[in-house]
């Protein structure tokens, strides 16, 4: 059995709901849907696809932030 490895991510409400809805529809854990979507996305999205959505951050913790709202909009989701 694979050891559990939990992670927490900030997601827009619509994306969180989409993952939840698919998990309910398939009758599988939400974390399984999230893991599958992340695995597929890691193969399909290139670094350059993401770099154009990087914008300066005002946070002292991070130099930049990712414009997830624009990214989702541009993906037609």
Secondary structure, DSSP 8 states (H G I E B T S, - for coil): ------------HHHHHHHHHHHHHHTS-HHHHHHHHHHHHHHH--HHHHHTTEEE---SS-SEEE-HHHHHHHHT-
